[in-house]
Amino acid sequence: MTTERLTFCRELIQASPKQYIRGGQMAAFPCMTTFFLVSSTLAHIAFAGIVKPRDRSRWPKPNCKMYYPVDPSYDSTCPDVTAYVCATNGQTYQNECFLCLAQWELGHRIKFDKHGKCY
């Protein structure tokens, strides 16, 4: 919003109700709409984490079979996506693909522990 627009909105808020109408139209509507949109967005951001926390324990475990190479000489590549996964060895992997490839290479000593970083 420009400075002129903010000044216009401030003047409308301080004016009497009869001064809200300019040329037969209600001039305060854009200011009130802007105020409502900004305040509702800020309220959503502020309360989103409080009202509905993420329960990562209910997320599905990775299906590692889809990441295993077709044959041992095939070099698998994982996508460059950051979605941290914690393994039972205490190491954090960038995403489930890296965890599954480590599990394939090192055997089943490494298992999926949880979504998110290991602490």
C-alpha positions, 0 to 999 in steps of 0.5 A, a space after each residue: 500500500 502506498 503512503 497516500 492510500 494509508 493516509 486516506 484509510 486513516 482519514 476515513 477511520 477518523 471521520 464521521 459515518 456521513 463522511 464515508 460516502 463519496 459520490 454515492 459510493 462507500 469509500 471505506 470498503 477497500 480499507 476495511 477489506 484490506 484490514 480484514 484480509 491482513 488481520 485474518 491472515 496474521 491470525 491464521 499464521 499466529 494460531 495455526 501452530 497452536 490449534 493444530 500441531 503436526 503429529 508426525 507419528 501418524 505419517 506413513 513409514 517410507 516404502 523403501 522398495 521403490 527406491 532400491 536399484 533395479 540391479 546392483 550395478 545401477 546407480 540410483 539418484 535421489 531427488 534434491 528435496 529436503 524432508 528430513 528423516 531420522 534413522 535408528 542409528 541416530 543419523 538424519 538423512 535428507 529424505 526417505 530416499 537417502 535413508 532407503 539407499 543407506 538401508 539397502 547398502 548397509 543391510 537392515 541394521 538401519 531402520 526408519 525411526 521418525 520423520 524430522 531431524 534426529 536430536 
